[in-house]
Amino acid sequence: MAKYLIKSSYTAEGTKGLLKEGGTSRKAIVEEMVQRLDGQLEAFYFGLGEADVYAIVDVPDVTSVVAVSMIVNASGAVTLSTIPLLTPEEIDQACKRSIDYRPPGA
């Protein structure tokens, strides 16, 4: 399973829908969508500022989260940005990898 932070911003049309249906309804719809992908919604919060919604999902693979992103963005009511979340152990593994790299101009 892979964890992602999904930041969502409502368009004017999406905000109208939120006003009509409420926040708990939106959370339930997102949770059901993620469960249908054999995933889990770990957290769902509304925020003020850069994004309207912050959700953490745990899904089987990257194609699952890409499918969510494409379907939701295609609705025109919401725009998403998706950020992979890495564990400290995954960072440890990355630190141990040896990769040849030459910086520009070196």
KOLGU-4560 file (N, C-alpha, C; in nm, 3 decimals, padded with zeros to 5 digits):
<recs>
<n_xx: 00.085 n_yy: -00.118 n_zz: 00.000 ca_xx: 00.000 ca_yy: 00.000 ca_zz: 00.000 c_xx: 00.089 c_yy: 00.124 c_zz: 00.000 mol: A seq: 1 type: MET>
<n_xx: 00.039 n_yy: 00.227 n_zz: -00.063 ca_xx: 00.112 ca_yy: 00.353 ca_zz: -00.073 c_xx: 00.024 c_yy: 00.466 c_zz: -00.018 mol: A seq: 2 type: ALA>
<n_xx: 00.088 n_yy: 00.556 n_zz: 00.056 ca_xx: 00.016 ca_yy: 00.668 ca_zz: 00.117 c_xx: 00.036 c_yy: 00.794 c_zz: 00.035 mol: A seq: 3 type: LYS>
<n_xx: -00.073 n_yy: 00.872 n_zz: 00.024 ca_xx: -00.069 ca_yy: 00.998 ca_zz: -00.049 c_xx: -00.145 c_yy: 01.103 c_zz: 00.029 mol: A seq: 4 type: TYR>
<n_xx: -00.093 n_yy: 01.226 n_zz: 00.023 ca_xx: -00.166 ca_yy: 01.342 ca_zz: 00.070 c_xx: -00.232 c_yy: 01.403 c_zz: -00.052 mol: A seq: 5 type: LEU>
<n_xx: -00.363 n_yy: 01.417 n_zz: -00.047 ca_xx: -00.437 ca_yy: 01.478 ca_zz: -00.157 c_xx: -00.489 c_yy: 01.612 c_zz: -00.109 mol: A seq: 6 type: ILE>
<n_xx: -00.447 n_yy: 01.716 n_zz: -00.181 ca_xx: -00.496 ca_yy: 01.851 ca_zz: -00.152 c_xx: -00.598 c_yy: 01.885 c_zz: -00.260 mol: A seq: 7 type: LYS>
<n_xx: -00.715 n_yy: 01.931 n_zz: -00.216 ca_xx: -00.824 ca_yy: 01.960 ca_zz: -00.308 c_xx: -00.870 c_yy: 02.103 c_zz: -00.292 mol: A seq: 8 type: SER>
<n_xx: -00.902 n_yy: 02.164 n_zz: -00.405 ca_xx: -00.961 ca_yy: 02.298 ca_zz: -00.404 c_xx: -01.089 c_yy: 02.295 c_zz: -00.484 mol: A seq: 9 type: SER>
<n_xx: -01.196 n_yy: 02.350 n_zz: -00.427 ca_xx: -01.325 ca_yy: 02.353 ca_zz: -00.494 c_xx: -01.331 c_yy: 02.468 c_zz: -00.593 mol: A seq: 10 type: TYR>
<n_xx: -01.392 n_yy: 02.442 n_zz: -00.708 ca_xx: -01.428 ca_yy: 02.549 ca_zz: -00.800 c_xx: -01.556 c_yy: 02.612 c_zz: -00.746 mol: A seq: 11 type: THR>
<n_xx: -01.605 n_yy: 02.716 n_zz: -00.812 ca_xx: -01.731 ca_yy: 02.779 ca_zz: -00.768 c_xx: -01.844 c_yy: 02.675 c_zz: -00.770 mol: A seq: 12 type: ALA>
<n_xx: -01.848 n_yy: 02.593 n_zz: -00.874 ca_xx: -01.952 ca_yy: 02.491 ca_zz: -00.884 c_xx: -01.939 c_yy: 02.388 c_zz: -00.772 mol: A seq: 13 type: GLU>
<n_xx: -01.816 n_yy: 02.347 n_zz: -00.742 ca_xx: -01.793 ca_yy: 02.253 ca_zz: -00.634 c_xx: -01.832 c_yy: 02.309 c_zz: -00.498 mol: A seq: 14 type: GLY>
<n_xx: -01.806 n_yy: 02.436 n_zz: -00.477 ca_xx: -01.844 ca_yy: 02.501 ca_zz: -00.352 c_xx: -01.996 c_yy: 02.505 c_zz: -00.337 mol: A seq: 15 type: THR>
<n_xx: -02.066 n_yy: 02.529 n_zz: -00.448 ca_xx: -02.213 ca_yy: 02.525 ca_zz: -00.442 c_xx: -02.262 c_yy: 02.386 c_zz: -00.400 mol: A seq: 16 type: LYS>
<n_xx: -02.199 n_yy: 02.282 n_zz: -00.453 ca_xx: -02.235 ca_yy: 02.146 ca_zz: -00.414 c_xx: -02.206 c_yy: 02.119 c_zz: -00.268 mol: A seq: 17 type: GLY>
<n_xx: -02.092 n_yy: 02.169 n_zz: -00.220 ca_xx: -02.057 ca_yy: 02.153 ca_zz: -00.079 c_xx: -02.160 c_yy: 02.222 c_zz: 00.010 mol: A seq: 18 type: LEU>
<n_xx: -02.200 n_yy: 02.343 n_zz: -00.027 ca_xx: -02.301 ca_yy: 02.415 ca_zz: 00.051 c_xx: -02.433 c_yy: 02.338 c_zz: 00.056 mol: A seq: 19 type: LEU>
<n_xx: -02.465 n_yy: 02.269 n_zz: -00.053 ca_xx: -02.590 ca_yy: 02.194 ca_zz: -00.062 c_xx: -02.584 c_yy: 02.063 c_zz: 00.017 mol: A seq: 20 type: LYS>
<n_xx: -02.470 n_yy: 01.991 n_zz: 00.007 ca_xx: -02.461 ca_yy: 01.857 ca_zz: 00.064 c_xx: -02.392 c_yy: 01.850 c_zz: 00.200 mol: A seq: 21 type: GLU>
<n_xx: -02.308 n_yy: 01.947 n_zz: 00.233 ca_xx: -02.239 ca_yy: 01.947 ca_zz: 00.361 c_xx: -02.107 c_yy: 01.872 c_zz: 00.360 mol: A seq: 22 type: GLY>
<n_xx: -02.029 n_yy: 01.893 n_zz: 00.464 ca_xx: -01.895 ca_yy: 01.836 ca_zz: 00.475 c_xx: -01.892 c_yy: 01.687 c_zz: 00.502 mol: A seq: 23 type: GLY>
<n_xx: -01.978 n_yy: 01.637 n_zz: 00.590 ca_xx: -01.975 ca_yy: 01.494 ca_zz: 00.621 c_xx: -02.017 c_yy: 01.410 c_zz: 00.501 mol: A seq: 24 type: THR>
<n_xx: -02.104 n_yy: 01.464 n_zz: 00.419 ca_xx: -02.144 ca_yy: 01.395 ca_zz: 00.296 c_xx: -02.025 c_yy: 01.381 c_zz: 00.201 mol: A seq: 25 type: SER>
<n_xx: -01.947 n_yy: 01.489 n_zz: 00.188 ca_xx: -01.830 ca_yy: 01.484 ca_zz: 00.099 c_xx: -01.730 c_yy: 01.382 c_zz: 00.150 mol: A seq: 26 type: ARG>
<n_xx: -01.706 n_yy: 01.379 n_zz: 00.280 ca_xx: -01.612 ca_yy: 01.281 ca_zz: 00.336 c_xx: -01.660 c_yy: 01.140 c_zz: 00.306 mol: A seq: 27 type: LYS>
<n_xx: -01.789 n_yy: 01.112 n_zz: 00.324 ca_xx: -01.843 ca_yy: 00.978 ca_zz: 00.300 c_xx: -01.825 c_yy: 00.938 c_zz: 00.153 mol: A seq: 28 type: ALA>
<n_xx: -01.844 n_yy: 01.031 n_zz: 00.062 ca_xx: -01.830 ca_yy: 01.001 ca_zz: -00.081 c_xx: -01.685 c_yy: 00.969 c_zz: -00.114 mol: A seq: 29 type: ILE>
<n_xx: -01.592 n_yy: 01.046 n_zz: -00.059 ca_xx: -01.449 ca_yy: 01.021 ca_zz: -00.083 c_xx: -01.409 c_yy: 00.887 c_zz: -00.022 mol: A seq: 30 type: VAL>
<n_xx: -01.456 n_yy: 00.861 n_zz: 00.098 ca_xx: -01.422 ca_yy: 00.735 ca_zz: 00.165 c_xx: -01.471 c_yy: 00.615 c_zz: 00.084 mol: A seq: 31 type: GLU>
<n_xx: -01.593 n_yy: 00.623 n_zz: 00.033 ca_xx: -01.648 ca_yy: 00.514 ca_zz: -00.048 c_xx: -01.567 c_yy: 00.494 c_zz: -00.176 mol: A seq: 32 type: GLU>
<n_xx: -01.528 n_yy: 00.604 n_zz: -00.241 ca_xx: -01.450 ca_yy: 00.596 ca_zz: -00.364 c_xx: -01.316 c_yy: 00.526 c_zz: -00.338 mol: A seq: 33 type: MET>
<n_xx: -01.249 n_yy: 00.563 n_zz: -00.230 ca_xx: -01.119 ca_yy: 00.504 ca_zz: -00.197 c_xx: -01.135 c_yy: 00.356 c_zz: -00.160 mol: A seq: 34 type: VAL>
<n_xx: -01.238 n_yy: 00.322 n_zz: -00.088 ca_xx: -01.263 ca_yy: 00.182 ca_zz: -00.051 c_xx: -01.288 c_yy: 00.096 c_zz: -00.174 mol: A seq: 35 type: GLN>
<n_xx: -01.353 n_yy: 00.151 n_zz: -00.276 ca_xx: -01.377 ca_yy: 00.075 ca_zz: -00.400 c_xx: -01.247 c_yy: 00.045 c_zz: -00.474 mol: A seq: 36 type: ARG>
<n_xx: -01.142 n_yy: 00.118 n_zz: -00.442 ca_xx: -01.010 ca_yy: 00.091 ca_zz: -00.499 c_xx: -00.928 c_yy: 00.001 c_zz: -00.407 mol: A seq: 37 type: LEU>
<n_xx: -00.993 n_yy: -00.061 n_zz: -00.309 ca_xx: -00.927 ca_yy: -00.144 ca_zz: -00.207 c_xx: -00.831 c_yy: -00.062 c_zz: -00.123 mol: A seq: 38 type: ASP>
<n_xx: -00.865 n_yy: 00.065 n_zz: -00.103 ca_xx: -00.782 ca_yy: 00.153 ca_zz: -00.022 c_xx: -00.855 c_yy: 00.196 c_zz: 00.104 mol: A seq: 39 type: GLY>
<n_xx: -00.791 n_yy: 00.287 n_zz: 00.177 ca_xx: -00.846 ca_yy: 00.336 ca_zz: 00.303 c_xx: -00.825 c_yy: 00.486 c_zz: 00.311 mol: A seq: 40 type: GLN>
<n_xx: -00.927 n_yy: 00.557 n_zz: 00.356 ca_xx: -00.916 ca_yy: 00.700 ca_zz: 00.384 c_xx: -00.869 c_yy: 00.712 c_zz: 00.529 mol: A seq: 41 type: LEU>
<n_xx: -00.746 n_yy: 00.759 n_zz: 00.549 ca_xx: -00.691 ca_yy: 00.769 ca_zz: 00.685 c_xx: -00.729 c_yy: 00.899 c_zz: 00.754 mol: A seq: 42 type: GLU>
<n_xx: -00.740 n_yy: 01.007 n_zz: 00.676 ca_xx: -00.773 ca_yy: 01.136 ca_zz: 00.735 c_xx: -00.843 c_yy: 01.222 c_zz: 00.631 mol: A seq: 43 type: ALA>
<n_xx: -00.933 n_yy: 01.308 n_zz: 00.676 ca_xx: -01.005 ca_yy: 01.398 ca_zz: 00.587 c_xx: -01.036 c_yy: 01.525 c_zz: 00.665 mol: A seq: 44 type: PHE>
<n_xx: -00.975 n_yy: 01.635 n_zz: 00.624 ca_xx: -00.994 ca_yy: 01.762 ca_zz: 00.693 c_xx: -01.022 c_yy: 01.873 c_zz: 00.594 mol: A seq: 45 type: TYR>
<n_xx: -01.108 n_yy: 01.964 n_zz: 00.634 ca_xx: -01.126 ca_yy: 02.088 ca_zz: 00.559 c_xx: -01.026 c_yy: 02.188 c_zz: 00.614 mol: A seq: 46 type: PHE>
<n_xx: -00.977 n_yy: 02.276 n_zz: 00.529 ca_xx: -00.881 ca_yy: 02.376 ca_zz: 00.571 c_xx: -00.914 c_yy: 02.511 c_zz: 00.510 mol: A seq: 47 type: GLY>
<n_xx: -00.843 n_yy: 02.610 n_zz: 00.556 ca_xx: -00.855 ca_yy: 02.745 ca_zz: 00.502 c_xx: -00.720 c_yy: 02.784 c_zz: 00.444 mol: A seq: 48 type: LEU>
<n_xx: -00.721 n_yy: 02.843 n_zz: 00.327 ca_xx: -00.594 ca_yy: 02.887 ca_zz: 00.269 c_xx: -00.567 c_yy: 02.823 c_zz: 00.135 mol: A seq: 49 type: GLY>
<n_xx: -00.451 n_yy: 02.760 n_zz: 00.124 ca_xx: -00.404 ca_yy: 02.706 ca_zz: -00.003 c_xx: -00.500 c_yy: 02.603 c_zz: -00.062 mol: A seq: 50 type: GLU>
<n_xx: -00.558 n_yy: 02.518 n_zz: 00.020 ca_xx: -00.650 ca_yy: 02.413 ca_zz: -00.027 c_xx: -00.773 c_yy: 02.410 c_zz: 00.063 mol: A seq: 51 type: ALA>
<n_xx: -00.880 n_yy: 02.355 n_zz: 00.008 ca_xx: -01.004 ca_yy: 02.343 ca_zz: 00.084 c_xx: -01.013 c_yy: 02.212 c_zz: 00.162 mol: A seq: 52 type: ASP>
<n_xx: -00.950 n_yy: 02.106 n_zz: 00.108 ca_xx: -00.955 ca_yy: 01.974 ca_zz: 00.170 c_xx: -00.816 c_yy: 01.913 c_zz: 00.170 mol: A seq: 53 type: VAL>
<n_xx: -00.783 n_yy: 01.847 n_zz: 00.280 ca_xx: -00.659 ca_yy: 01.769 ca_zz: 00.292 c_xx: -00.700 c_yy: 01.628 c_zz: 00.331 mol: A seq: 54 type: TYR>
<n_xx: -00.663 n_yy: 01.531 n_zz: 00.248 ca_xx: -00.697 ca_yy: 01.392 ca_zz: 00.276 c_xx: -00.572 c_yy: 01.306 c_zz: 00.266 mol: A seq: 55 type: ALA>
<n_xx: -00.561 n_yy: 01.208 n_zz: 00.354 ca_xx: -00.454 ca_yy: 01.110 ca_zz: 00.344 c_xx: -00.520 c_yy: 00.977 c_zz: 00.311 mol: A seq: 56 type: ILE>
<n_xx: -00.475 n_yy: 00.919 n_zz: 00.199 ca_xx: -00.529 ca_yy: 00.791 ca_zz: 00.154 c_xx: -00.418 c_yy: 00.688 c_zz: 00.148 mol: A seq: 57 type: VAL>
<n_xx: -00.456 n_yy: 00.564 n_zz: 00.170 ca_xx: -00.366 ca_yy: 00.450 ca_zz: 00.159 c_xx: -00.426 c_yy: 00.361 c_zz: 00.052 mol: A seq: 58 type: ASP>
<n_xx: -00.360 n_yy: 00.354 n_zz: -00.064 ca_xx: -00.413 ca_yy: 00.280 ca_zz: -00.179 c_xx: -00.310 c_yy: 00.177 c_zz: -00.226 mol: A seq: 59 type: VAL>
<n_xx: -00.357 n_yy: 00.075 n_zz: -00.301 ca_xx: -00.267 ca_yy: -00.035 ca_zz: -00.340 c_xx: -00.148 c_yy: 00.008 c_zz: -00.427 mol: A seq: 60 type: PRO>
<n_xx: -00.168 n_yy: 00.107 n_zz: -00.514 ca_xx: -00.061 ca_yy: 00.140 ca_zz: -00.608 c_xx: -00.082 c_yy: 00.279 c_zz: -00.666 mol: A seq: 61 type: ASP>
<n_xx: 00.016 n_yy: 00.326 n_zz: -00.739 ca_xx: 00.011 ca_yy: 00.460 ca_zz: -00.797 c_xx: -00.102 c_yy: 00.473 c_zz: -00.899 mol: A seq: 62 type: VAL>
<n_xx: -00.134 n_yy: 00.368 n_zz: -00.971 ca_xx: -00.241 ca_yy: 00.379 ca_zz: -01.070 c_xx: -00.376 c_yy: 00.407 c_zz: -01.004 mol: A seq: 63 type: THR>
<n_xx: -00.394 n_yy: 00.359 n_zz: -00.882 ca_xx: -00.519 ca_yy: 00.387 ca_zz: -00.810 c_xx: -00.533 c_yy: 00.535 c_zz: -00.780 mol: A seq: 64 type: SER>
<n_xx: -00.427 n_yy: 00.597 n_zz: -00.732 ca_xx: -00.435 ca_yy: 00.738 ca_zz: -00.698 c_xx: -00.441 c_yy: 00.825 c_zz: -00.824 mol: A seq: 65 type: VAL>
<n_xx: -00.378 n_yy: 00.779 n_zz: -00.932 ca_xx: -00.387 ca_yy: 00.853 ca_zz: -01.059 c_xx: -00.531 c_yy: 00.846 c_zz: -01.111 mol: A seq: 66 type: VAL>
<n_xx: -00.596 n_yy: 00.731 n_zz: -01.098 ca_xx: -00.735 ca_yy: 00.718 ca_zz: -01.140 c_xx: -00.824 c_yy: 00.815 c_zz: -01.063 mol: A seq: 67 type: ALA>
<n_xx: -00.803 n_yy: 00.824 n_zz: -00.931 ca_xx: -00.879 ca_yy: 00.920 ca_zz: -00.849 c_xx: -00.856 c_yy: 01.061 c_zz: -00.900 mol: A seq: 68 type: VAL>
<n_xx: -00.732 n_yy: 01.097 n_zz: -00.920 ca_xx: -00.698 ca_yy: 01.232 ca_zz: -00.965 c_xx: -00.765 c_yy: 01.266 c_zz: -01.098 mol: A seq: 69 type: SER>
<n_xx: -00.757 n_yy: 01.175 n_zz: -01.195 ca_xx: -00.814 ca_yy: 01.202 ca_zz: -01.326 c_xx: -00.966 c_yy: 01.215 c_zz: -01.319 mol: A seq: 70 type: MET>
<n_xx: -01.030 n_yy: 01.125 n_zz: -01.246 ca_xx: -01.177 ca_yy: 01.128 ca_zz: -01.239 c_xx: -01.226 c_yy: 01.253 c_zz: -01.167 mol: A seq: 71 type: ILE>
<n_xx: -01.163 n_yy: 01.287 n_zz: -01.056 ca_xx: -01.206 ca_yy: 01.404 ca_zz: -00.979 c_xx: -01.177 c_yy: 01.533 c_zz: -01.057 mol: A seq: 72 type: VAL>
<n_xx: -01.057 n_yy: 01.545 n_zz: -01.113 ca_xx: -01.024 ca_yy: 01.665 ca_zz: -01.190 c_xx: -01.115 c_yy: 01.680 c_zz: -01.312 mol: A seq: 73 type: ASN>
<n_xx: -01.152 n_yy: 01.570 n_zz: -01.375 ca_xx: -01.240 ca_yy: 01.575 ca_zz: -01.493 c_xx: -01.380 c_yy: 01.625 c_zz: -01.459 mol: A seq: 74 type: ALA>
<n_xx: -01.418 n_yy: 01.615 n_zz: -01.331 ca_xx: -01.552 ca_yy: 01.661 ca_zz: -01.292 c_xx: -01.567 c_yy: 01.812 c_zz: -01.308 mol: A seq: 75 type: SER>
<n_xx: -01.455 n_yy: 01.884 n_zz: -01.298 ca_xx: -01.461 ca_yy: 02.030 ca_zz: -01.306 c_xx: -01.504 c_yy: 02.097 c_zz: -01.177 mol: A seq: 76 type: GLY>
<n_xx: -01.544 n_yy: 02.020 n_zz: -01.077 ca_xx: -01.591 ca_yy: 02.076 ca_zz: -00.950 c_xx: -01.479 c_yy: 02.090 c_zz: -00.848 mol: A seq: 77 type: ALA>
<n_xx: -01.371 n_yy: 02.015 n_zz: -00.871 ca_xx: -01.260 ca_yy: 02.011 ca_zz: -00.776 c_xx: -01.130 c_yy: 01.998 c_zz: -00.855 mol: A seq: 78 type: VAL>
<n_xx: -01.023 n_yy: 02.059 n_zz: -00.805 ca_xx: -00.890 ca_yy: 02.032 ca_zz: -00.861 c_xx: -00.806 c_yy: 01.971 c_zz: -00.749 mol: A seq: 79 type: THR>
<n_xx: -00.731 n_yy: 01.867 n_zz: -00.786 ca_xx: -00.650 ca_yy: 01.794 ca_zz: -00.689 c_xx: -00.502 c_yy: 01.812 c_zz: -00.717 mol: A seq: 80 type: LEU>
<n_xx: -00.425 n_yy: 01.806 n_zz: -00.614 ca_xx: -00.281 ca_yy: 01.781 ca_zz: -00.627 c_xx: -00.249 c_yy: 01.667 c_zz: -00.531 mol: A seq: 81 type: SER>
<n_xx: -00.163 n_yy: 01.577 n_zz: -00.578 ca_xx: -00.136 ca_yy: 01.454 ca_zz: -00.505 c_xx: 00.011 c_yy: 01.447 c_zz: -00.469 mol: A seq: 82 type: THR>
<n_xx: 00.040 n_yy: 01.420 n_zz: -00.343 ca_xx: 00.177 ca_yy: 01.418 ca_zz: -00.293 c_xx: 00.203 c_yy: 01.281 c_zz: -00.231 mol: A seq: 83 type: ILE>
<n_xx: 00.302 n_yy: 01.206 n_zz: -00.285 ca_xx: 00.337 ca_yy: 01.078 ca_zz: -00.222 c_xx: 00.395 c_yy: 01.103 c_zz: -00.082 mol: A seq: 84 type: PRO>
<n_xx: 00.356 n_yy: 01.021 n_zz: 00.013 ca_xx: 00.410 ca_yy: 01.029 ca_zz: 00.149 c_xx: 00.504 c_yy: 00.911 c_zz: 00.170 mol: A seq: 85 type: LEU>
<n_xx: 00.622 n_yy: 00.940 n_zz: 00.218 ca_xx: 00.726 ca_yy: 00.839 ca_zz: 00.237 c_xx: 00.754 c_yy: 00.818 c_zz: 00.385 mol: A seq: 86 type: LEU>
<n_xx: 00.776 n_yy: 00.695 n_zz: 00.423 ca_xx: 00.809 ca_yy: 00.664 ca_zz: 00.561 c_xx: 00.957 c_yy: 00.694 c_zz: 00.588 mol: A seq: 87 type: THR>
<n_xx: 00.995 n_yy: 00.709 n_zz: 00.714 ca_xx: 01.137 ca_yy: 00.726 ca_zz: 00.744 c_xx: 01.221 c_yy: 00.607 c_zz: 00.694 mol: A seq: 88 type: PRO>
<n_xx: 01.164 n_yy: 00.488 n_zz: 00.699 ca_xx: 01.236 ca_yy: 00.369 ca_zz: 00.652 c_xx: 01.260 c_yy: 00.375 c_zz: 00.501 mol: A seq: 89 type: GLU>
<n_xx: 01.164 n_yy: 00.427 n_zz: 00.427 ca_xx: 01.183 ca_yy: 00.442 ca_zz: 00.282 c_xx: 01.293 c_yy: 00.544 c_zz: 00.252 mol: A seq: 90 type: GLU>
<n_xx: 01.301 n_yy: 00.648 n_zz: 00.332 ca_xx: 01.408 ca_yy: 00.747 ca_zz: 00.315 c_xx: 01.542 c_yy: 00.682 c_zz: 00.349 mol: A seq: 91 type: ILE>
<n_xx: 01.546 n_yy: 00.600 n_zz: 00.454 ca_xx: 01.669 ca_yy: 00.528 ca_zz: 00.487 c_xx: 01.716 c_yy: 00.443 c_zz: 00.370 mol: A seq: 92 type: ASP>
<n_xx: 01.623 n_yy: 00.372 n_zz: 00.306 ca_xx: 01.658 ca_yy: 00.289 ca_zz: 00.191 c_xx: 01.712 c_yy: 00.374 c_zz: 00.077 mol: A seq: 93 type: GLN>
<n_xx: 01.650 n_yy: 00.489 n_zz: 00.054 ca_xx: 01.697 ca_yy: 00.579 ca_zz: -00.053 c_xx: 01.837 c_yy: 00.632 c_zz: -00.022 mol: A seq: 94 type: ALA>
<n_xx: 01.864 n_yy: 00.662 n_zz: 00.104 ca_xx: 01.996 ca_yy: 00.712 ca_zz: 00.144 c_xx: 02.106 c_yy: 00.611 c_zz: 00.118 mol: A seq: 95 type: CYS>
<n_xx: 02.072 n_yy: 00.484 n_zz: 00.121 ca_xx: 02.171 ca_yy: 00.378 ca_zz: 00.104 c_xx: 02.198 c_yy: 00.346 c_zz: -00.043 mol: A seq: 96 type: LYS>
<n_xx: 02.119 n_yy: 00.400 n_zz: -00.133 ca_xx: 02.137 ca_yy: 00.371 ca_zz: -00.276 c_xx: 02.249 c_yy: 00.457 c_zz: -00.331 mol: A seq: 97 type: ARG>
<n_xx: 02.329 n_yy: 00.396 n_zz: -00.413 ca_xx: 02.441 ca_yy: 00.467 ca_zz: -00.476 c_xx: 02.402 c_yy: 00.498 c_zz: -00.620 mol: A seq: 98 type: SER>
<n_xx: 02.407 n_yy: 00.625 n_zz: -00.655 ca_xx: 02.371 ca_yy: 00.668 ca_zz: -00.789 c_xx: 02.479 c_yy: 00.762 c_zz: -00.840 mol: A seq: 99 type: ILE>
<n_xx: 02.528 n_yy: 00.735 n_zz: -00.960 ca_xx: 02.626 ca_yy: 00.825 ca_zz: -01.023 c_xx: 02.554 c_yy: 00.948 c_zz: -01.075 mol: A seq: 100 type: ASP>
<n_xx: 02.606 n_yy: 01.065 n_zz: -01.038 ca_xx: 02.546 ca_yy: 01.190 ca_zz: -01.081 c_xx: 02.656 c_yy: 01.294 c_zz: -01.095 mol: A seq: 101 type: TYR>
<n_xx: 02.650 n_yy: 01.370 n_zz: -01.203 ca_xx: 02.742 ca_yy: 01.480 ca_zz: -01.223 c_xx: 02.659 c_yy: 01.606 c_zz: -01.231 mol: A seq: 102 type: ARG>
<n_xx: 02.682 n_yy: 01.702 n_zz: -01.139 ca_xx: 02.604 ca_yy: 01.826 ca_zz: -01.145 c_xx: 02.642 c_yy: 01.907 c_zz: -01.268 mol: A seq: 103 type: PRO>
<n_xx: 02.554 n_yy: 01.994 n_zz: -01.315 ca_xx: 02.583 ca_yy: 02.077 ca_zz: -01.431 c_xx: 02.711 c_yy: 02.158 c_zz: -01.408 mol: A seq: 104 type: PRO>
<n_xx: 02.795 n_yy: 02.158 n_zz: -01.509 ca_xx: 02.918 ca_yy: 02.238 ca_zz: -01.504 c_xx: 03.034 c_yy: 02.173 c_zz: -01.429 mol: A seq: 105 type: GLY>
<n_xx: 03.014 n_yy: 02.057 n_zz: -01.372 ca_xx: 03.122 ca_yy: 01.993 ca_zz: -01.295 c_xx: 03.206 c_yy: 01.904 c_zz: -01.381 mol: A seq: 106 type: ALA>
</recs>
